[in-house]
Amino acid sequence: MRWHGTRVFWSILFTLGLSACSSVAAGKVGLAETSTSYTLSNDVVTARVDKRSGDLVSLRYRGLELLGRGSGHPFGYWSHGPLRGAPVKCAVTIDPGKNGGERAEVSVKGFYVPGATNAAAVACDVEIRYALGRDDSGVYTYSIFTHPFNYPAASIGEARFGAKLNADVFDYMTIDEKRRKVMPRPEDWTQGTRLNMSEVRRLNTGVYKGHAEHKYAYSAIQFETPAYGWSSTRHRVGLWFVNPTIEYLSGGATKVELTGHLDSNEGGAPTLLNYWRGSHYGGAVCEIGEREEWTKVIGPFLIYCNSGGDHEALWKDALAQAAVESRRWPYDWVQGVDYPHRAERATVKGEVVLNDPQAPRARISNLLVGLTAPDYMTPEMPSGGGRNARSRPRRLVDWQTDAKYYQFWVRGDERGRFTIPNVRPGTYMLHAIADGVLGEAVVANVTVSAGQTLNLGRLQWTPLRFGRQVWEIGIPDRSAAEFRHGDHYWQWGLYFRYPEEFPNDVTFVIGQSDPRIDWNYAQVPRGTNAGSVWSVVFELPEAPRGCATLRMGIAGITLREGVNITVNGRPAGGTGPMADTATIRRDGIRGYWSERNVAFDASLLRRGTNIIGLIVPPGGPTTGVMYDYLRLELDESGTVSDLAGNVGQALYETVTHETQPLESH
């Protein structure tokens, strides 16, 4: 055994009943090394790391083991690590013996070699690090992916850090204000009855007997969930994942992902997950082409341990620690990887000013502003099957589906002012989205330099309009939360209630109906032999001319052919094919957001009562669509041919800027 520092050595002497010099300083970090593991420790935390896999195989807090074996991959682990049959390099990257016991860090790095595979094989070198400071109540971990120029193309699948916790300790899970409770016991899950998918079981035992348990009930927006985890009502301890930033996570400030749950494998272990390349609710993409140099640092994030209070106090303490970690970011102790420190980063600020002639009194609400990579096409990727195999189709990647690059998001204030700190140098697109405004604003070619404070000034956001507004349903906020069941959407099986709650489908009368009651959170079919037709009923004083456009914000969809539209019983087009975001079957209220604008000849409308039909074809109970927002616009001087390109992805609005020319899309 090799020793780095002093604290572990002396603590073991005391454990063995041997004498030791009293001059040893309290609180110093110790680091012990054997042929198979590293052990980092301070006064409250002891973490053991396997030198072959990079797994965190033990985490003890005040002597209590917090990790468990569980089912599947046990303990704490990164989904991508050293490959079987490939070389591994282990190193002490911060030696506490050389810094007075202030901090220790260890590294396990795996290297790609052709033919070395496992379930998460990828053509990248993958380094895993763990760090512990003198006063840290938990251990930091991060992962570094590197794809050199001479490596083959690489596609990184679902990627995360996961932890199986000690089921004898943890019984209470907290995700957010609405989802926190004593959880079913692992044996309750094991003895449950599978329902319509493998992740759902009807519990036959325990305090939730008769209820459904579904791991997707605890999915959350990562940007809004800086600390989440499990606590113990018996031991009064907690273990939490704390992300100090989302810059290394996929999908930006609206990305929904799994957080914690009972493991869906047999045994039902308490589980925590931190996804950086999420595959759910529309997913994200991380593909690296042949001859492309690329690296990304995932983290560091903190596995935080606390004690002394009930579940509420422990959670609030974890949230307070998350605020502390956010202020500390970027960490000055990270060295030797592509990780700019504070002085090497930039600050970008400005003010978004809403300028909508049709809504002159509108104010920006819940403004989100982000800097992201410009939209890009995935590289050509081989599909497997030999030298002559066809490449996978390329696809456009936007900020909602990007996991390859970094993103920097903040919430602006009620005046539209924003300040984005700690931005890595580079050239970005700036995006602004806000509740109450359909679509998004974009500023292209925002270039930031190290140490710079870039003031973009006042950004005039003029939302896209195709004509005067006739009516609207909902709030453009990229979710279906304002509709029926939107306040408890995470309850499994709400889609089964639709035929009972709406036996004649939805009929929504503009000016009379209540969206919270009369508009369901999801439009699903009545069955495999019967679709559903939702009717929007409205009055017009005169028969219009020109072009009408039905604008549709889509919060989630599982319909290959999309939604078809009728106007007064006559076909008027549709959304066209749309990618599956699995939002309905995963108990969501929002997924990958998109906009569809369906233009039709206004002569289909008439004086008096009009009905626009929204048609979902027959299918399973979780197929269908979640609407964010609908609006009918009318341009009496236009024609359908003028707006022939309206069906498609969200259109970027015009933004005017005081200091540099901008691109409009």
N, C-alpha and C positions, 0 to 999 in steps of 0.2 A: 504494500500500500504506500502511496506517495501522498505527501501533505503539502498543501499550499496555504500559508497563513497558520494561525495558532489555535483558533477557537475550538474547532472540531477536535483537535488532538487533546486539549485539556478537558473538554466535556466528556470524552470517552474515558480519560483517566479517572474522572470522578465517577462515571458510571461503573467502572470496574472496581471502584473502591480504593483507588490508588491516590496518593497525595500529589498535590500540584502547587506550584508557586502562586501565591495570592496576588502577584503583580500583573497577572493577565488582565488586559483591559476588557471590561464588559461590553457586549454588543458588537464586537468585531465579527466580520464575515469570515467564515471558514470554508475551505474547499478541500475535500478529500478525493483521491483518485485511486481506483483499482483497475485491474485489467479489463473489467466489463462495465464500469460505471463511474460517474462523477456524483459527488454529494456536496451540495451547496447548503449553507446553514447560517442563521443568525439567531438572535435570542428567541424568536417566535416561530420561525419557519425552517423546515428542513426539506430539501427537494433532491431527489435522486434521479439521474438521467442515464438511460441505457446508451452505451457507446456504439452499439451496432445499429440501432433503429432510430435513435434520437427521441425515443418516447420518454415522457415523464412518468416513471413507473412508481413513484411514491411522492406524496406531498403531505407532510405532517405539520400541523399547526398546533402549537402548545402541546405537543406530544400526541395529538389525535390524528390518526390517518384519515385523510379526506377522500382519497381516490379508491376506486374499487375495480375488481376484475370484470364484473358484469358479463355481458355476452358480446360477441363480435370482437372488435378491437378494444382491449381493456385499457384502463388508466387514462393518461393524457397523451394525445398523439396528434401529429400533423398528418393529413391524408396523403401527402407526398413526402417521401423521405428516401434514404438510400435504397437502391435497388438490390435485389438478391443477386449475388454473383458479381457485383460491381465493387470497386474499391471504396473505402471509407477512410476519411481523415478526421481524427479527433484532435482538438486543441483547447488549451486554456487561453481564451482571448483577452480576459482581464484577470490578472493574478492578484488576489487579495494580499499576498505576501509582499507585493511591491507597492501597494497603495495604503498601507496601514490598516488593512482590513475594512476599507470603505466599500468595496464592491468586488464581486466575482462574476465571471461570465465564462461559459464553456460553449464549444461548438462541435457539432457532428455534421460532417459534410460528405454527401454521396456524389459520385461522379458517374455520368452516363457512359455506358459502353454498349455497343450493339449486341443484342442478344440477351442482355440482362433485363429481366422483366419481373414485374409483379402486378397486382391488380391496378396500381396507380402509376404504371410506368410512363415516363415522359422523357423526351430527348432534351433534358436540361440537367445541369448540376444543381443540386438542392442542398442548401446549408440550413441547419436548424440551430438556434442559439437559445440559451437560458441565462438569465442574469438575476442577481440578488444583491441588494444594497444593505448597508448597515441597519437602516431604519425602515426597510421595506416590510410591509405585512402581506407578503405574497411574492410571487416570482414572475418576472417578465419573460416572454418568449417571442421570438420572431423567426421568420423564414426568408431565405434569399434564393430566388430562382435566377439562374444564369444560363443563357443560351449563346454560346460562342458562334463565331462566323462559320465554322466548319461542321456544325452539327446539322442533322437532318431537320426537316420541318417538325414542329411540335404542336400538339393540341392538348391543352391542359383541361381536364374534365373537372367535375365537381371538386372544389378545393376548400379546405377548412382546417381549423384546429378543433378537436373534439375531446371531451373528457367524460369518462364513466366514473360516477361518484360512489362513495361508500353508502350503500343502501341501509346499513345499520345506523348511520348518522343522519342522513338527510331525508326529510319528509315534506318540506314546504318549498314551493317554487314561486318566484316572483319575476314577472316579466315587465309589467307596467301597472298603472293604477287600477285597471279593470281586470287584469289577469294575474291573480296571486291567491294561492290557496294551499291547504294541505292536499298533497297529491295521493292518488291511489298507491297502494303498496305494490312492489314488483310482483308478488304472488297473485294479486288481484288481476294484473294484466295477463299473467301466464294462464290463469284459469278463465279468462274472458272468452267470449264468442266472437269470431271474426264477422264483420258486417260487410259493406259493399266494397271494401278495399283492404289490403293487408295492414294498413296503418291504423285501422279503426277496429275497436272491439267493444262489445257490450259487456260490461262488468257484471259478474255473477256473485261476487263477494265484496266485502269491505264497505266503507262508508258511502261509496258511490254505486252500490249495487243497483243494477237496472239502468244506469246511465252509460252513455257512449264516451269512450276516451279516444282522442284523435290527436296525434302529435302536431298537426298543422293548426290546431286551435291556438297555439302559442306563437305563431309567426308574428313578426313585428317589423316596422320600418327601422332599419339599423341606425339611421341618422338620429332618430328620436329615442333610441334605447341605448344610452351610453353604459349602463350597468344593469346586468340581469344575472340571476343565479338561483341557488338553492340555499336554504337554511335549515337548522335543526331546532325543533321545539324542545327537544330533550337536552341537547348539549349547548344550545344557545350560541351556535357558531354559524358562519355563513361562508360560502365560496361563490365568487362572482367573476364574470368576465367583464373587463373594463376596457373599452376602446377609447383612447384619448383623441382620436380623429378617425374619420372614415376615408381619408385620402387613399388608403391602400385597399379599400373594399370596392366591390363592383357595383355598378348601377346608380351611383350618385345618391342624392338626398331623398329619393322616393323608393329606394329598393327595399322590398319586403323579403325577409328570409326566415328560416327556422332559427330558433334561439335555444330553447330547452324543452325537454319532454321526458317521458319514460321511453327507454329504448324499445323500438317496435319488434326487436328480436325476442326470442324466449328469454325470460329472466327479468325483462322490464327495468333495467338499471336506470337510476337517475342520470340524466345526460345533459351536457351543455355543449353547444356548438357555436363556433365563430367562423362564419363563411366569408371567404374573400373572393371566391369565384362561385357565386350562387347559381344554381340551376333551376330555381323555382320561380313561379309567378312571371314567367317570361324569360327568365334566365339571363345569363351573360356569357360573353365569348372571350377566350384568350387563346389565340392561335398565332404562332410564330413561324414565319416562312423559312425555307431553306436559304442559307447564306445571310440570315438576318441576325445581327447582334442585339441582344435584349437582356435586360435584367430588371428585377423588381424586388423590392424589400417589403415584405408583408409584416407589418407591426413596427416596433414592439407593442404588444398589448399586455395588460396586467391581469394575472390570475390572483385576485385579491381575496384575502382571508380576514374575517373579523369575528368578534365575539362580544358577549356581555348583555345583549338586548333581545327583545322579541323580534319576530320577522320584520315588523314595520321599522323598528329602529335600525336593524342591520341593513335593510335595503336603503334607507335614507343615508346611512353612513356610507354605503357603497356609491350612491349618487354623489355625495359630497367628495368622495375620493376621485370619482370620475372627473369632477370639475377641477380638482387639483392636478390630475394627470393632463388634462387639456391645456392648462396654463403652463405646464412644464414642457409640453411638446414644442419642438423636437428635442429629444433627450440628448444632453451633451456627452453622455458616456458611450453612445453608439459610435464605433470606429471601424474602419477597414472595409466598409461596404458603401454602395451608392446611396448615401444618406446625408443630404446637405444639412448643416447645422443652421441655427437661427440667423447668424450673420450672412450665410450663403443663400438665404431665401429672400422672398420679396413680399410686399404688402400691396394689395390692389383694392382701391376704394372708389366709390362713386355714389350716384343717386339715380334711381330709376323713377321717372316721372310718367305717370299714366296720362295719355292724351287720346281719349276716345270720344269723338264728337257725338256719338249716340248715347253716351253715358257720361255727361260732363261732370256729374257729381260723384262719380265712382271713385273710391279710394282703394289703394293697394292694401291687401290683407294677406297675412301669412306669406310674405315675399321670401322666396328662396333664390339665391344667386350663386352660380357655380362656374368655375373654370375647369374645362375638360379638354381632352384631346379633340381635334377636329374630327368630324365624321370620316370614316375610312372604310375601305373594302378589305375583307379578310384576304390573306394571301392564298395562293393556290395550295391546296392540301391534298396529298395522296389519300385515296380511300382504302388502300391496302389491296392485297391480292396480286402483288408482283409488279414487275417493271412496267407492264402495259396497262395497268389498272387506270381507270378514269379518275380524274381529280374530283374532289367534292366541290359542289357549286359554291362560288364565292357569294358573300352576303354583305350588305351594308351594316356597319356597326355605328350606333349613336351612343350618347352618354348613358342611356338607360340599359344598354346591353354590353358596355365596355368593361372588361376586367383586366385588360392588358396594360393600361396606363393609369396614372394617378388623377384623382379629381379633388377639387377643393370647393366646399360648399359652406355657406353661412346663411343665417336668417337675417333679412333686413329689418329695419324698424318701420313704424307706421308711416313715415315720410318717404320711404323708399331708399333710405341711406343704408349703405353696406360697407363693411371692411372685411376683406378676406386676408387673413394673416398667413405667414409661413408657407408661401407658394414656392414650389420648386421653380428655378429658372426654366423658361421655355416659351413656346408660342401656343396659345389656347384659343378656344371659343368660349365666350362668356354667355351663359344662359340665365334668363330670368323667368320664373313662373310665379303665379300668385293666385290665391283663391279669388273667384269672381271674374277672372279674365281667361277666356278661352285661348288655348295655344301657349306659345312661349315667344320671348324676344331673344334675339341672338346678336352678339357683337363678335365679328370674326377677327382673326389675326391680332389678338391681344398678346403682345410680347413683353415678357417681364425678365428683368436681369437681377442677378444676385445683389442683395443689399438695397434694392430700389423700393421706394414707395411710389406707386403709379396711381395717379388720380385721374380717373376716366371722366370726371365731371358729371354733368347732368345728361342722362340718357333718356331721350324722349321715346316712349313706347306707344306706338299707334297700333292697336290690335287690328288684325285683318277682318274686314267686313266685305260681304258680297252683296249687300243691299240693306234696306231698312229692316229692323227686327220686327217680326210679327208676334212671336211668342217664344217662351223658353220654359224648360222643365229642368229643375235641379240647380245645383251650384257647380260651376266649373272649378273643381278642386282635385281632380284626378282620382276620385273615389266615388263609390256609391253609398257613402255613409249617411247621407241625408234622406235615404229612402227607407221603405219598410224593412225592418230587421237590421238596418244599418248600425244600430246601437248595440247589437249583440250577434253580429255576423259570424263570430268564431264558433258558434254552437253547431256541432256536426248535424247534417241532415236537413237543414232548412229548405233545401231545394225539393225535398219530398213533400213539403207542405203546400207547394204551389197549387196543384189541382184542387185541393180542398179550400184554400184561402181565396182563390180566384177561379171559381167553377166556370165562369164565363169569360175568362181571360181579363186582362186589364183594359178598362175604358177610362181614359183620363180626359176630363173636360177642362180645358184651359179657363182659368178664372174661377173655377168651382172646386175642383178636386184638390186633395191635400197630398203632396208627395210623400209625406211620412207614413201615410196610410194606404193610399190608392195606387202607388207606384212601387212594385216589388223591387227588392235589392238586385234581383237577377231575373232575366227572362229566360225561362227554360221550357222545353217542350212538355206537353201533357203526357207523352209516352212515346214508345218506339213506333207507334202507328199514327200519332197525332202530334203535330207541332203546336205552336201557339201564335196567336195574332193579337198584338197590342194595338189599341186604337187611340189616337190622339184626336179629340174632337174640338173644333174651334170655329168661330164665326168670322166672316168677312163682310164688310158693308157693301162691297162692290166686287164684281168679278175682275181679277187682276189680269194684267198682261205681262209679257217679258219672261224673266227667268226667276224661278224660286230655287233656293238651296236649303236643304235640310242638313244642318251641321251637327255632327255627332261626336262627342267625346266618349271614347270607349275605355272603361276601366279594367275590363277583363273579358276574354272571349274564348270559347271552345266551339268554333263553327268553321269548318273548312271552307264552306261556300259563302259564309258571311250572312248578313241580314238583308232580306229583300224588302223593298218599299212599294207600297201602293198608295195612290192618291185618289180618293173617292172611288175605290174599287178597281182602278186601272193601274197596270204596272208602271213604275216610275224609276226603276233601277235598283241599285243596292250598294252595299259596301264593297262587294267583291271578296275574294278569298282573304282570310286573315289567319295569322299564326296562332296556335294554341298557347294560351298563357296559364291554363290549368287553375285559374283563380277560383272558380266555383267549387271544384272538387277538393280544393285545398283550403276550404273555409276562409277564403280571403274576402276583402272588400275592395282591393285594388291590386293591379299587377302592372305589366308593361302597358303604358298609356299610349293610345294612338287617336288620331282624329280622322274621321271620314266625312267628306262633304259631297252630298248627292244632289246634283243639279237636275232640275226637270222643268219642262215647259209649264209656265204659270197658268196656261189655259186649262190645265187639269183641275185647277181650283175654280170655285164658283161663288157667287153671291150667296150669303146665308151660311148654312152649316156645312162644314168640310170635315173629312176624316182622313187622316194619314195612318196607314197600317204598317206595323213593323212585324215582319214574319220570320219566325224561327222554325226550321223544318223539324220533322220528327227525329227523335234520338233518345239517348239515355238521359237520366235525370240530372246529370252534371254537365251536359252540353248546354250551350246557350251563350248569353251575353250579359255583361254588367255595364249599364250605361253610367257614365259620369254626368253627362249633360246633353241636352238636345235644344236646338234653336232653329227656328225657321226664319229665313231672310228672303227678302223680295226686292229684285231689281227690275222695275217695270220698263226700263230702257234697254235691258240686256237680252241676250239670247243664250240658249243652252250651249251652243257652240262656243260662245265666249268663255264658258266655264267648263269646258270638256275635260280639263285636267284636274278637276276638283277632287275626284275620288282618289284617295291615296293617303300617304302619311301626312302627319300634321305639317302645316305650312308655317314657316317662320314669319313673324310679323316684321314690319318695317320699324327700325330703330334709328333715330337720328342722334348724332353725337357732336359735341362741340369742338373736339380737338383732333379727330382723325377721320378719314373716310371709312365707311363701313360697307360690308356686304349685306345685301338683302336677299332672302330666299322665299 
